[in-house]
Amino acid sequence: MEKELNISIDEPIFSISTAAKLLGISIPTLRIYEKEGLIIPFRKKSNQRLYSQNDIKRIKCIRATINEKKISINGIKSLYALIPCWDIVKCSEEERQNCPAYTESAQPCWTYDHSGRICKSRNCYDCEVYKGLIDCKDVKEFLKKIKEQRQAV
């Protein structure tokens, strides 16, 4: 009798070398995506990077965007930067004015220093802004939901 593995798709279980093999890319490529702010790998206390099934899905989507749609890393960062994180985490007007994710549009919110802001106690890896972008094909739906929530208020 086979034992079924009951692992959440959000559970970080793959090492960087395993993730690279699953994706058919090099370890340095994964590190570049992290350095550029496209992904946030989970970090163990030992600082070892771990990736979940959803992380793998996100990276596949990033790869397809780069290779098939010919959008550069900077282009993807610019698209991610347009996500109104302040609406999702319900920042006050004062917090918005003091937040580079609101006042600038060069990179995703999770790449900025959040000290002294509403997000300071949040782990960006677990934040709904970051988690909402696992599948590139769902970005429009994600943005529509935000707009609908904003209009409902």
C-alpha positions as CSV (number, residue, x, y, z in Angstrom):
1,M,0.0,0.0,0.0
2,E,1.4,3.3,-1.1
3,K,1.5,6.1,1.4
4,E,0.2,9.4,0.1
5,L,2.3,12.5,0.7
6,N,0.1,15.3,2.1
7,I,2.3,18.3,1.6
8,S,0.8,21.8,1.0
9,I,1.7,23.5,-2.2
10,D,2.9,26.4,-0.1
11,E,5.3,24.3,2.0
12,P,8.9,25.1,1.2
13,I,10.5,21.7,0.6
14,F,12.9,22.0,-2.4
15,S,16.5,23.0,-2.0
16,I,17.9,25.5,-4.6
17,S,19.6,22.7,-6.5
18,T,16.4,20.6,-6.6
19,A,14.4,23.6,-7.7
20,A,16.9,24.4,-10.4
21,K,16.7,20.8,-11.7
22,L,12.9,20.8,-11.6
23,L,12.9,24.1,-13.7
24,G,15.7,23.1,-16.0
25,I,17.7,26.2,-15.1
26,S,20.9,27.0,-13.3
27,I,21.3,27.9,-9.6
28,P,22.8,31.3,-10.5
29,T,19.6,32.0,-12.6
30,L,17.5,31.5,-9.4
31,R,19.8,33.7,-7.5
32,I,19.4,36.4,-10.2
33,Y,15.6,36.2,-10.0
34,E,15.9,36.7,-6.2
35,K,18.4,39.5,-6.4
36,E,16.2,41.3,-9.0
37,G,13.2,41.0,-6.7
38,L,11.1,38.6,-8.8
39,I,11.0,35.9,-6.2
40,I,11.4,35.6,-2.5
41,P,12.6,32.1,-1.5
42,F,11.9,30.9,2.0
43,R,15.0,31.0,4.2
44,K,15.7,28.5,7.0
45,K,17.5,29.7,10.1
46,S,20.7,28.4,8.5
47,N,19.9,30.8,5.6
48,Q,19.4,27.9,3.2
49,R,16.9,28.7,0.5
50,L,13.8,26.5,0.1
51,Y,11.1,26.6,-2.6
52,S,7.5,25.4,-2.5
53,Q,5.5,24.0,-5.4
54,N,3.9,27.4,-5.7
55,D,7.4,29.0,-5.9
56,I,8.2,26.6,-8.7
57,K,4.9,27.5,-10.5
58,R,5.8,31.3,-10.1
59,I,9.3,30.7,-11.6
60,K,7.9,28.7,-14.5
61,C,5.6,31.6,-15.2
62,I,8.5,34.1,-15.0
63,R,10.5,31.9,-17.4
64,A,7.6,31.8,-19.9
65,T,7.1,35.5,-19.7
66,I,10.8,36.1,-20.4
67,N,11.2,33.4,-23.1
68,E,7.8,33.4,-24.8
69,K,6.5,36.9,-24.4
70,K,10.0,38.5,-24.6
71,I,9.4,40.6,-21.5
72,S,12.7,41.4,-19.7
73,I,13.3,41.1,-16.0
74,N,13.0,44.9,-15.7
75,G,9.7,44.7,-17.6
76,I,8.4,42.1,-15.1
77,K,9.6,44.2,-12.2
78,S,7.8,47.2,-13.6
79,L,4.5,45.2,-14.0
80,Y,4.8,44.0,-10.4
81,A,5.5,47.5,-9.3
82,L,2.0,48.6,-10.6
83,I,0.2,46.4,-8.1
84,P,-1.5,48.7,-5.6
85,C,-0.2,46.9,-2.4
86,W,-1.5,49.9,-0.3
87,D,-5.0,48.9,-1.2
88,I,-4.5,45.3,-0.4
89,V,-2.9,45.8,3.0
90,K,-5.1,48.9,3.7
91,C,-2.4,51.6,4.3
92,S,-3.5,54.9,5.5
93,E,-3.0,58.0,3.4
94,E,-0.1,59.1,5.6
95,E,1.6,55.7,5.4
96,R,1.2,55.8,1.6
97,Q,2.9,59.1,1.3
98,N,5.9,57.8,3.3
99,C,6.2,54.5,1.4
100,P,8.4,54.1,-1.6
101,A,6.2,51.3,-3.0
102,Y,3.5,54.0,-3.3
103,T,5.6,57.0,-4.3
104,E,7.9,55.2,-6.8
105,S,7.1,52.6,-9.5
106,A,10.4,51.0,-10.2
107,Q,10.1,47.7,-8.4
108,P,7.7,45.4,-6.5
109,C,6.7,46.5,-3.0
110,W,8.4,43.4,-1.4
111,T,11.8,44.7,-2.5
112,Y,11.6,47.9,-0.4
113,D,12.6,48.3,3.3
114,H,9.4,48.3,5.3
115,S,10.8,49.5,8.7
116,G,8.6,52.1,10.2
117,R,5.6,51.2,8.0
118,I,2.5,49.1,8.3
119,C,4.3,46.2,6.5
120,K,7.2,46.1,9.0
121,S,5.7,43.2,10.9
122,R,4.8,41.3,7.7
123,N,6.8,38.6,6.1
124,C,6.7,39.4,2.4
125,Y,7.0,35.7,1.5
126,D,3.6,35.2,3.2
127,C,2.0,38.5,2.2
128,E,-1.2,38.4,0.1
129,V,0.4,40.9,-2.4
130,Y,3.3,38.5,-3.2
131,K,1.1,35.3,-2.9
132,G,-1.5,36.7,-5.2
133,L,1.0,36.6,-8.1
134,I,1.8,33.0,-8.3
135,D,0.4,32.4,-11.7
136,C,1.1,35.2,-14.3
137,K,-2.1,34.3,-16.1
138,D,-4.0,35.4,-13.0
139,V,-2.5,38.9,-12.7
140,K,-5.5,40.5,-14.5
141,E,-7.9,38.6,-12.2
142,F,-5.9,39.6,-9.2
143,L,-6.0,43.3,-10.2
144,K,-9.7,43.1,-11.0
145,K,-10.4,41.7,-7.5
146,I,-8.5,44.6,-5.9
147,K,-10.5,47.1,-8.0
148,E,-13.8,45.5,-7.0
149,Q,-12.7,45.5,-3.3
150,R,-11.8,49.2,-3.6
151,Q,-15.2,50.0,-5.2
152,A,-17.1,48.1,-2.5
153,V,-15.7,50.2,0.2
